Amino acid sequence: MSKNVSVIKRIQVSLRNKRKNRSYKSEIKTLTKKYISSLNNTRRLDSGDILLQLSDLYQKIDKAVSKGVLHKNNGSRKKAMLAKVTKDLTLNTT
């Protein structure tokens, strides 16, 4: 372990950022799993509720991208996957 003050501070900052980033990523993964399972489990889909959940999930992804937790292409890919799943499941149930 280094005794240099700047190195010690840099390690502390990187650990702090790691905890924050992990919480953002974990929340996005949890909400995504809940959203997809709710789409799969419901017989009759309420479009208002679906759009509300999807909007909330999009906001979380956009916030993670703006904070630098996710790369912008990664965020776009996640949102495209959610839109595709939503479209596929809503077309199959009607």
N, CA, C and O atoms as a printed pandas DataFrame, in Angstrom:
     atom_number atom_name residue_name chain_id  residue_number  x_coord  y_coord  z_coord
0              1         N          MET        A               1    0.848   -1.175    0.000
1              2        CA          MET        A               1    0.000    0.000    0.000
2              3         C          MET        A               1    0.889    1.232    0.000
3              4         O          MET        A               1    1.857    1.328    0.754
4              5         N          SER        A               2    0.539    2.151   -0.850
5              6        CA          SER        A               2    1.315    3.373   -0.980
6              7         C          SER        A               2    1.046    4.310    0.196
7              8         O          SER        A               2   -0.030    4.291    0.793
8              9         N          LYS        A               3    2.028    5.111    0.506
9             10        CA          LYS        A               3    1.861    6.110    1.557
10            11         C          LYS        A               3    1.640    7.494    0.967
11            12         O          LYS        A               3    1.474    8.472    1.696
12            13         N          ASN        A               4    1.640    7.566   -0.332
13            14        CA          ASN        A               4    1.425    8.833   -1.001
14            15         C          ASN        A               4   -0.021    9.277   -0.782
15            16         O          ASN        A               4   -0.947    8.491   -0.989
16            17         N          VAL        A               5   -0.219   10.501   -0.373
17            18        CA          VAL        A               5   -1.540   11.017   -0.021
18            19         C          VAL        A               5   -2.471   11.031   -1.231
19            20         O          VAL        A               5   -3.647   10.686   -1.117
20            21         N          SER        A               6   -1.953   11.425   -2.375
21            22        CA          SER        A               6   -2.810   11.502   -3.562
22            23         C          SER        A               6   -3.264   10.113   -4.015
23            24         O          SER        A               6   -4.377    9.956   -4.515
24            25         N          VAL        A               7   -2.413    9.116   -3.842
25            26        CA          VAL        A               7   -2.770    7.749   -4.210
26            27         C          VAL        A               7   -3.839    7.215   -3.263
27            28         O          VAL        A               7   -4.784    6.555   -3.696
28            29         N          ILE        A               8   -3.690    7.498   -1.980
29            30        CA          ILE        A               8   -4.683    7.055   -0.996
30            31         C          ILE        A               8   -6.038    7.699   -1.285
31            32         O          ILE        A               8   -7.073    7.034   -1.234
32            33         N          LYS        A               9   -6.025    8.993   -1.588
33            34        CA          LYS        A               9   -7.285    9.680   -1.891
34            35         C          LYS        A               9   -7.898    9.129   -3.169
35            36         O          LYS        A               9   -9.114    8.953   -3.251
36            37         N          ARG        A              10   -7.067    8.858   -4.163
37            38        CA          ARG        A              10   -7.581    8.322   -5.432
38            39         C          ARG        A              10   -8.246    6.962   -5.216
39            40         O          ARG        A              10   -9.272    6.673   -5.830
40            41         N          ILE        A              11   -7.683    6.143   -4.365
41            42        CA          ILE        A              11   -8.273    4.833   -4.052
42            43         C          ILE        A              11   -9.614    5.017   -3.355
43            44         O          ILE        A              11  -10.583    4.324   -3.665
44            45         N          GLN        A              12   -9.665    5.951   -2.416
45            46        CA          GLN        A              12  -10.930    6.209   -1.715
46            47         C          GLN        A              12  -12.013    6.694   -2.670
47            48         O          GLN        A              12  -13.167    6.273   -2.578
48            49         N          VAL        A              13  -11.635    7.581   -3.588
49            50        CA          VAL        A              13  -12.607    8.115   -4.556
50            51         C          VAL        A              13  -13.084    7.012   -5.494
51            52         O          VAL        A              13  -14.272    6.937   -5.806
52            53         N          SER        A              14  -12.177    6.163   -5.942
53            54        CA          SER        A              14  -12.574    5.098   -6.862
54            55         C          SER        A              14  -13.497    4.093   -6.170
55            56         O          SER        A              14  -14.423    3.578   -6.796
56            57         N          LEU        A              15  -13.258    3.808   -4.896
57            58        CA          LEU        A              15  -14.153    2.909   -4.161
58            59         C          LEU        A              15  -15.532    3.534   -3.956
59            60         O          LEU        A              15  -16.553    2.853   -4.053
60            61         N          ARG        A              16  -15.550    4.832   -3.672
61            62        CA          ARG        A              16  -16.830    5.534   -3.518
62            63         C          ARG        A              16  -17.618    5.500   -4.820
63            64         O          ARG        A              16  -18.817    5.225   -4.817
64            65         N          ASN        A              17  -16.941    5.781   -5.940
65            66        CA          ASN        A              17  -17.605    5.762   -7.240
66            67         C          ASN        A              17  -18.074    4.363   -7.616
67            68         O          ASN        A              17  -19.124    4.198   -8.237
68            69         N          LYS        A              18  -17.301    3.371   -7.242
69            70        CA          LYS        A              18  -17.668    1.989   -7.541
70            71         C          LYS        A              18  -18.978    1.624   -6.843
71            72         O          LYS        A              18  -19.836    0.964   -7.430
72            73         N          ARG        A              19  -19.127    2.052   -5.596
73            74        CA          ARG        A              19  -20.370    1.768   -4.855
74            75         C          ARG        A              19  -21.560    2.466   -5.499
75            76         O          ARG        A              19  -22.633    1.877   -5.633
76            77         N          LYS        A              20  -21.374    3.716   -5.897
77            78        CA          LYS        A              20  -22.461    4.455   -6.550
78            79         C          LYS        A              20  -22.840    3.802   -7.874
79            80         O          LYS        A              20  -24.021    3.599   -8.158
80            81         N          ASN        A              21  -21.843    3.477   -8.674
81            82        CA          ASN        A              21  -22.102    2.866   -9.980
82            83         C          ASN        A              21  -22.816    1.535   -9.828
83            84         O          ASN        A              21  -23.720    1.216  -10.600
84            85         N          ARG        A              22  -22.413    0.763   -8.837
85            86        CA          ARG        A              22  -23.031   -0.537   -8.621
86            87         C          ARG        A              22  -24.501   -0.380   -8.262
87            88         O          ARG        A              22  -25.329   -1.180   -8.696
88            89         N          SER        A              23  -24.837    0.634   -7.478
89            90        CA          SER        A              23  -26.232    0.827   -7.102
90            91         C          SER        A              23  -27.071    1.228   -8.312
91            92         O          SER        A              23  -28.198    0.757   -8.461
92            93         N          TYR        A              24  -26.536    2.097   -9.184
93            94        CA          TYR        A              24  -27.259    2.470  -10.399
94            95         C          TYR        A              24  -27.505    1.243  -11.272
95            96         O          TYR        A              24  -28.629    1.007  -11.716
96            97         N          LYS        A              25  -26.451    0.464  -11.518
97            98        CA          LYS        A              25  -26.573   -0.701  -12.384
98            99         C          LYS        A              25  -27.525   -1.734  -11.798
99           100         O          LYS        A              25  -28.318   -2.336  -12.521
100          101         N          SER        A              26  -27.446   -1.935  -10.498
101          102        CA          SER        A              26  -28.306   -2.905   -9.844
102          103         C          SER        A              26  -29.770   -2.494   -9.956
103          104         O          SER        A              26  -30.635   -3.331  -10.215
104          105         N          GLU        A              27  -30.045   -1.214   -9.762
105          106        CA          GLU        A              27  -31.427   -0.733   -9.845
106          107         C          GLU        A              27  -31.971   -0.892  -11.261
107          108         O          GLU        A              27  -33.132   -1.261  -11.438
108          109         N          ILE        A              28  -31.153   -0.621  -12.261
109          110        CA          ILE        A              28  -31.596   -0.777  -13.649
110          111         C          ILE        A              28  -31.881   -2.240  -13.952
111          112         O          ILE        A              28  -32.887   -2.556  -14.588
112          113         N          LYS        A              29  -31.007   -3.137  -13.506
113          114        CA          LYS        A              29  -31.223   -4.565  -13.748
114          115         C          LYS        A              29  -32.480   -5.054  -13.050
115          116         O          LYS        A              29  -33.256   -5.813  -13.632
116          117         N          THR        A              30  -32.690   -4.629  -11.813
117          118        CA          THR        A              30  -33.864   -5.054  -11.052
118          119         C          THR        A              30  -35.143   -4.562  -11.713
119          120         O          THR        A              30  -36.089   -5.332  -11.879
120          121         N          LEU        A              31  -35.183   -3.292  -12.089
121          122        CA          LEU        A              31  -36.377   -2.750  -12.729
122          123         C          LEU        A              31  -36.643   -3.411  -14.075
123          124         O          LEU        A              31  -37.797   -3.635  -14.439
124          125         N          THR        A              32  -35.576   -3.728  -14.820
125          126        CA          THR        A              32  -35.744   -4.396  -16.106
126          127         C          THR        A              32  -36.359   -5.774  -15.915
127          128         O          THR        A              32  -37.282   -6.150  -16.638
128          129         N          LYS        A              33  -35.854   -6.523  -14.950
129          130        CA          LYS        A              33  -36.394   -7.866  -14.698
130          131         C          LYS        A              33  -37.843   -7.794  -14.250
131          132         O          LYS        A              33  -38.664   -8.601  -14.688
132          133         N          LYS        A              34  -38.174   -6.842  -13.382
133          134        CA          LYS        A              34  -39.556   -6.686  -12.927
134          135         C          LYS        A              34  -40.463   -6.297  -14.082
135          136         O          LYS        A              34  -41.581   -6.799  -14.191
136          137         N          TYR        A              35  -39.993   -5.414  -14.938
137          138        CA          TYR        A              35  -40.795   -4.955  -16.072
138          139         C          TYR        A              35  -41.087   -6.111  -17.026
139          140         O          TYR        A              35  -42.231   -6.305  -17.435
140          141         N          ILE        A              36  -40.069   -6.868  -17.376
141          142        CA          ILE        A              36  -40.254   -7.974  -18.319
142          143         C          ILE        A              36  -41.131   -9.062  -17.709
143          144         O          ILE        A              36  -41.981   -9.633  -18.392
144          145         N          SER        A              37  -40.927   -9.348  -16.427
145          146        CA          SER        A              37  -41.773  -10.369  -15.797
146          147         C          SER        A              37  -43.217   -9.898  -15.693
147          148         O          SER        A              37  -44.137  -10.707  -15.813
148          149         N          SER        A              38  -43.434   -8.604  -15.473
149          150        CA          SER        A              38  -44.810   -8.108  -15.420
150          151         C          SER        A              38  -45.459   -8.176  -16.799
151          152         O          SER        A              38  -46.665   -8.402  -16.899
152          153         N          LEU        A              39  -44.679   -7.985  -17.863
153          154        CA          LEU        A              39  -45.218   -8.121  -19.210
154          155         C          LEU        A              39  -45.594   -9.574  -19.503
155          156         O          LEU        A              39  -46.616   -9.853  -20.131
156          157         N          ASN        A              40  -44.754  -10.485  -19.037
157          158        CA          ASN        A              40  -45.006  -11.900  -19.297
158          159         C          ASN        A              40  -46.168  -12.442  -18.475
159          160         O          ASN        A              40  -46.890  -13.323  -18.945
160          161         N          ASN        A              41  -46.365  -11.941  -17.268
161          162        CA          ASN        A              41  -47.352  -12.503  -16.351
162          163         C          ASN        A              41  -48.760  -11.979  -16.555
163          164         O          ASN        A              41  -49.723  -12.648  -16.180
164          165         N          THR        A              42  -48.901  -10.818  -17.131
165          166        CA          THR        A              42  -50.242  -10.251  -17.267
166          167         C          THR        A              42  -50.920  -10.777  -18.509
167          168         O          THR        A              42  -50.328  -10.824  -19.587
168          169         N          ARG        A              43  -52.164  -11.170  -18.349
169          170        CA          ARG        A              43  -52.952  -11.647  -19.494
170          171         C          ARG        A              43  -53.407  -10.465  -20.344
171          172         O          ARG        A              43  -53.171  -10.422  -21.551
172          173         N          ARG        A              44  -54.053   -9.526  -19.703
173          174        CA          ARG        A              44  -54.539   -8.346  -20.402
174          175         C          ARG        A              44  -53.638   -7.182  -20.000
175          176         O          ARG        A              44  -53.570   -6.813  -18.828
176          177         N          LEU        A              45  -52.964   -6.621  -20.963
177          178        CA          LEU        A              45  -51.979   -5.586  -20.680
178          179         C          LEU        A              45  -52.640   -4.214  -20.599
179          180         O          LEU        A              45  -53.372   -3.811  -21.502
180          181         N          ASP        A              46  -52.377   -3.516  -19.527
181          182        CA          ASP        A              46  -52.853   -2.147  -19.360
182          183         C          ASP        A              46  -51.784   -1.220  -19.939
183          184         O          ASP        A              46  -50.705   -1.077  -19.366
184          185         N          SER        A              47  -52.083   -0.601  -21.062
185          186        CA          SER        A              47  -51.069    0.179  -21.766
186          187         C          SER        A              47  -50.587    1.374  -20.940
187          188         O          SER        A              47  -49.425    1.765  -21.044
188          189         N          GLY        A              48  -51.460    1.953  -20.126
189          190        CA          GLY        A              48  -51.043    3.083  -19.291
190          191         C          GLY        A              48  -50.013    2.669  -18.261
191          192         O          GLY        A              48  -49.025    3.370  -18.043
192          193         N          ASP        A              49  -50.245    1.526  -17.625
193          194        CA          ASP        A              49  -49.306    1.028  -16.619
194          195         C          ASP        A              49  -47.985    0.621  -17.255
195          196         O          ASP        A              49  -46.916    0.860  -16.692
196          197         N          ILE        A              50  -48.063    0.009  -18.423
197          198        CA          ILE        A              50  -46.848   -0.411  -19.132
198          199         C          ILE        A              50  -45.999    0.802  -19.502
199          200         O          ILE        A              50  -44.787    0.813  -19.291
200          201         N          LEU        A              51  -46.647    1.814  -20.052
201          202        CA          LEU        A              51  -45.907    3.008  -20.460
202          203         C          LEU        A              51  -45.327    3.751  -19.259
203          204         O          LEU        A              51  -44.255    4.348  -19.356
204          205         N          LEU        A              52  -46.024    3.718  -18.142
205          206        CA          LEU        A              52  -45.518    4.364  -16.931
206          207         C          LEU        A              52  -44.264    3.654  -16.422
207          208         O          LEU        A              52  -43.279    4.302  -16.069
208          209         N          GLN        A              53  -44.305    2.317  -16.386
209          210        CA          GLN        A              53  -43.130    1.550  -15.953
210          211         C          GLN        A              53  -41.974    1.748  -16.930
211          212         O          GLN        A              53  -40.824    1.914  -16.522
212          213         N          LEU        A              54  -42.292    1.729  -18.223
213          214        CA          LEU        A              54  -41.253    1.892  -19.237
214          215         C          LEU        A              54  -40.620    3.277  -19.150
215          216         O          LEU        A              54  -39.406    3.419  -19.293
216          217         N          SER        A              55  -41.434    4.285  -18.919
217          218        CA          SER        A              55  -40.932    5.650  -18.781
218          219         C          SER        A              55  -40.002    5.775  -17.582
219          220         O          SER        A              55  -38.953    6.414  -17.664
220          221         N          ASP        A              56  -40.390    5.164  -16.470
221          222        CA          ASP        A              56  -39.553    5.194  -15.264
222          223         C          ASP        A              56  -38.212    4.514  -15.517
223          224         O          ASP        A              56  -37.165    5.001  -15.092
224          225         N          LEU        A              57  -38.262    3.389  -16.210
225          226        CA          LEU        A              57  -37.030    2.660  -16.520
226          227         C          LEU        A              57  -36.151    3.455  -17.472
227          228         O          LEU        A              57  -34.932    3.483  -17.306
228          229         N          TYR        A              58  -36.747    4.100  -18.465
229          230        CA          TYR        A              58  -35.981    4.945  -19.382
230          231         C          TYR        A              58  -35.299    6.087  -18.632
231          232         O          TYR        A              58  -34.152    6.426  -18.920
232          233         N          GLN        A              59  -36.010    6.680  -17.666
233          234        CA          GLN        A              59  -35.421    7.772  -16.889
234          235         C          GLN        A              59  -34.209    7.299  -16.104
235          236         O          GLN        A              59  -33.196    7.994  -16.034
236          237         N          LYS        A              60  -34.317    6.095  -15.504
237          238        CA          LYS        A              60  -33.178    5.565  -14.741
238          239         C          LYS        A              60  -31.978    5.328  -15.653
239          240         O          LYS        A              60  -30.842    5.627  -15.287
240          241         N          ILE        A              61  -32.241    4.788  -16.844
241          242        CA          ILE        A              61  -31.150    4.521  -17.785
242          243         C          ILE        A              61  -30.519    5.838  -18.235
243          244         O          ILE        A              61  -29.295    5.957  -18.281
244          245         N          ASP        A              62  -31.354    6.827  -18.566
245          246        CA          ASP        A              62  -30.829    8.119  -19.009
246          247         C          ASP        A              62  -30.015    8.804  -17.916
247          248         O          ASP        A              62  -28.996    9.434  -18.198
248          249         N          LYS        A              63  -30.467    8.679  -16.670
249          250        CA          LYS        A              63  -29.726    9.293  -15.568
250          251         C          LYS        A              63  -28.375    8.611  -15.392
251          252         O          LYS        A              63  -27.373    9.279  -15.138
252          253         N          ALA        A              64  -28.336    7.275  -15.527
253          254        CA          ALA        A              64  -27.068    6.558  -15.407
254          255         C          ALA        A              64  -26.121    6.959  -16.523
255          256         O          ALA        A              64  -24.915    7.069  -16.300
256          257         N          VAL        A              65  -26.648    7.179  -17.723
257          258        CA          VAL        A              65  -25.808    7.615  -18.844
258          259         C          VAL        A              65  -25.278    9.017  -18.583
259          260         O          VAL        A              65  -24.105    9.297  -18.831
260          261         N          SER        A              66  -26.142    9.901  -18.082
261          262        CA          SER        A              66  -25.690   11.279  -17.837
262          263         C          SER        A              66  -24.672   11.350  -16.706
263          264         O          SER        A              66  -23.805   12.224  -16.714
264          265         N          LYS        A              67  -24.762   10.445  -15.736
265          266        CA          LYS        A              67  -23.793   10.419  -14.626
266          267         C          LYS        A              67  -22.484    9.743  -15.022
267          268         O          LYS        A              67  -21.497    9.822  -14.290
268          269         N          GLY        A              68  -22.471    9.078  -16.181
269          270        CA          GLY        A              68  -21.266    8.407  -16.628
270          271         C          GLY        A              68  -21.154    6.978  -16.142
271          272         O          GLY        A              68  -20.098    6.360  -16.278
272          273         N          VAL        A              69  -22.226    6.439  -15.574
273          274        CA          VAL        A              69  -22.203    5.058  -15.096
274          275         C          VAL        A              69  -22.260    4.105  -16.283
275          276         O          VAL        A              69  -21.555    3.096  -16.315
276          277         N          LEU        A              70  -23.105    4.432  -17.260
277          278        CA          LEU        A              70  -23.229    3.636  -18.478
278          279         C          LEU        A              70  -22.772    4.466  -19.668
279          280         O          LEU        A              70  -22.926    5.687  -19.686
280          281         N          HIS        A              71  -22.214    3.794  -20.652
281          282        CA          HIS        A              71  -21.875    4.461  -21.899
282          283         C          HIS        A              71  -23.169    4.749  -22.651
283          284         O          HIS        A              71  -24.149    4.020  -22.495
284          285         N          LYS        A              72  -23.183    5.793  -23.457
285          286        CA          LYS        A              72  -24.438    6.172  -24.124
286          287         C          LYS        A              72  -24.927    5.087  -25.074
287          288         O          LYS        A              72  -26.136    4.903  -25.220
288          289         N          ASN        A              73  -24.023    4.367  -25.719
289          290        CA          ASN        A              73  -24.451    3.274  -26.602
290          291         C          ASN        A              73  -25.049    2.122  -25.797
291          292         O          ASN        A              73  -25.994    1.471  -26.244
292          293         N          ASN        A              74  -24.503    1.874  -24.620
293          294        CA          ASN        A              74  -25.037    0.826  -23.755
294          295         C          ASN        A              74  -26.446    1.194  -23.311
295          296         O          ASN        A              74  -27.335    0.343  -23.306
296          297         N          GLY        A              75  -26.659    2.449  -22.940
297          298        CA          GLY        A              75  -27.986    2.900  -22.550
298          299         C          GLY        A              75  -28.973    2.798  -23.702
299          300         O          GLY        A              75  -30.116    2.384  -23.511
300          301         N          SER        A              76  -28.538    3.173  -24.888
301          302        CA          SER        A              76  -29.403    3.087  -26.062
302          303         C          SER        A              76  -29.752    1.639  -26.372
303          304         O          SER        A              76  -30.883    1.330  -26.748
304          305         N          ARG        A              77  -28.788    0.767  -26.214
305          306        CA          ARG        A              77  -29.030   -0.654  -26.473
306          307         C          ARG        A              77  -30.031   -1.231  -25.483
307          308         O          ARG        A              77  -30.896   -2.021  -25.862
308          309         N          LYS        A              78  -29.918   -0.843  -24.218
309          310        CA          LYS        A              78  -30.871   -1.309  -23.212
310          311         C          LYS        A              78  -32.281   -0.810  -23.526
311          312         O          LYS        A              78  -33.245   -1.567  -23.413
312          313         N          LYS        A              79  -32.405    0.449  -23.915
313          314        CA          LYS        A              79  -33.721    1.001  -24.221
314          315         C          LYS        A              79  -34.310    0.359  -25.476
315          316         O          LYS        A              79  -35.515    0.116  -25.537
316          317         N          ALA        A              80  -33.483    0.084  -26.466
317          318        CA          ALA        A              80  -33.966   -0.577  -27.688
318          319         C          ALA        A              80  -34.453   -1.988  -27.375
319          320         O          ALA        A              80  -35.464   -2.430  -27.920
320          321         N          MET        A              81  -33.742   -2.695  -26.503
321          322        CA          MET        A              81  -34.153   -4.037  -26.119
322          323         C          MET        A              81  -35.500   -3.992  -25.408
323          324         O          MET        A              81  -36.362   -4.834  -25.662
324          325         N          LEU        A              82  -35.687   -3.025  -24.527
325          326        CA          LEU        A              82  -36.961   -2.893  -23.809
326          327         C          LEU        A              82  -38.102   -2.566  -24.765
327          328         O          LEU        A              82  -39.199   -3.109  -24.631
328          329         N          ALA        A              83  -37.850   -1.685  -25.725
329          330        CA          ALA        A              83  -38.883   -1.340  -26.699
330          331         C          ALA        A              83  -39.254   -2.548  -27.547
331          332         O          ALA        A              83  -40.426   -2.756  -27.859
332          333         N          LYS        A              84  -38.263   -3.338  -27.917
333          334        CA          LYS        A              84  -38.521   -4.532  -28.733
334          335         C          LYS        A              84  -39.326   -5.558  -27.958
335          336         O          LYS        A              84  -40.270   -6.140  -28.491
336          337         N          VAL        A              85  -38.963   -5.783  -26.709
337          338        CA          VAL        A              85  -39.699   -6.737  -25.880
338          339         C          VAL        A              85  -41.133   -6.273  -25.692
339          340         O          VAL        A              85  -42.065   -7.074  -25.779
340          341         N          THR        A              86  -41.313   -4.986  -25.436
341          342        CA          THR        A              86  -42.649   -4.439  -25.261
342          343         C          THR        A              86  -43.489   -4.622  -26.518
343          344         O          THR        A              86  -44.647   -5.036  -26.458
344          345         N          LYS        A              87  -42.888   -4.307  -27.645
345          346        CA          LYS        A              87  -43.604   -4.429  -28.916
346          347         C          LYS        A              87  -43.964   -5.885  -29.196
347          348         O          LYS        A              87  -45.095   -6.180  -29.580
348          349         N          ASP        A              88  -43.017   -6.790  -29.007
349          350        CA          ASP        A              88  -43.267   -8.209  -29.276
350          351         C          ASP        A              88  -44.365   -8.767  -28.390
351          352         O          ASP        A              88  -45.241   -9.487  -28.868
352          353         N          LEU        A              89  -44.330   -8.448  -27.119
353          354        CA          LEU        A              89  -45.313   -9.002  -26.194
354          355         C          LEU        A              89  -46.688   -8.371  -26.358
355          356         O          LEU        A              89  -47.702   -9.039  -26.159
356          357         N          THR        A              90  -46.732   -7.104  -26.715
357          358        CA          THR        A              90  -48.048   -6.479  -26.911
358          359         C          THR        A              90  -48.681   -6.950  -28.210
359          360         O          THR        A              90  -49.906   -7.048  -28.285
360          361         N          LEU        A              91  -47.897   -7.242  -29.225
361          362        CA          LEU        A              91  -48.436   -7.747  -30.482
362          363         C          LEU        A              91  -48.900   -9.196  -30.341
363          364         O          LEU        A              91  -49.880   -9.595  -30.970
364          365         N          ASN        A              92  -48.211   -9.979  -29.527
365          366        CA          ASN        A              92  -48.559  -11.386  -29.356
366          367         C          ASN        A              92  -49.821  -11.566  -28.529
367          368         O          ASN        A              92  -50.522  -12.564  -28.699
368          369         N          THR        A              93  -50.126  -10.649  -27.656
369          370        CA          THR        A              93  -51.296  -10.809  -26.767
370          371         C          THR        A              93  -52.570  -10.281  -27.394
371          372         O          THR        A              93  -53.661  -10.620  -26.936
372          373         N          THR        A              94  -52.463   -9.460  -28.430
373          374        CA          THR        A              94  -53.681   -8.922  -29.034
374          375         C          THR        A              94  -54.174   -9.772  -30.157
375          376         O          THR        A              94  -55.192   -9.454  -30.771
